[in-house]
Amino acid sequence: TKRGTFDHKNVWDGTIAKFKQAEAALQGYVYGAGMAYIIKPHFLQYLKQNRGALVAIHGSYKDPEGNTLSDLGISLVQLQNDDEAIMYGATTAMCRGQYAQVIVLQHASTTSGVLAYIDLIEKYRPPKTVHTDVATDAINTHYHEHYNGGLQQYLIDFEEAYTELDEVTRIRARQINTTPVFVP
């Protein structure tokens, strides 16, 4: 299946703050190109466990409904093209920040765009929890004279929020291998 090209105006500077927007642009492209299977969480987890052995993955992967890639109309050649030419090309075109480029370039020898995408989301996608949303809101709340509980309560709320975010960060760091790939 012929796929469209990624819009090169969708660039990302490599910051966490702008990753959500960049990921949305990439996902929109993937869905528009008719290859949504390649970014589904179940497929990404399977690919990550098998670290990109596409021939083996094509023959053994089954989606949650029990369909193989062949059942979905995805040949081995199409899978390889979607991974290498399409996903690697799109992630390379998108990533303009030096740290993000380092992650993508780690996959240059295999040109596995899906593995590059997995590494990017593991590093840059913030954990999504109610706790982090509440804590972030608390930290971003400015003290004012009508703050419920006064200055002492504000300081307690701020300290609790900071502690919560620090713990989430530590948990997240243990979940992803945080070995630095580039030290400026």
ZIJOSUL-V415104 format. One line per field, one symbol per residue. phi: phi as a letter, one per 20 degrees, with the letter a starting at -180 (. if undefined). burial: + if it has 9 or more other C-alpha atoms within 8 Angstrom, else -. A space follows every 50 residues. Layout:
# ZIJOSUL-V415104
phi: ???
burial: ???
This chain:
# ZIJOSUL-V415104
phi: .fdfdffffedcenefgdfgffffffffffffemcggfdfgffffffffe lnfffffgedfcfgeneeffgendffffgffffefeffffffffedffff ffffffdffdlefffffgffffedfffdcffffffffffeeefbfdffom fffgfffffffffffffffffffffdfeffebdf
burial: ----------++++++-+++-+--+++-+++-+-++-++---++-+++-- -+-+--++--+++---++++---+++-++++++++++++++++++++--+ ++++--+---++++++++++---++------+++++-++-------+--+ --++--++-+++-++--+---++-----------
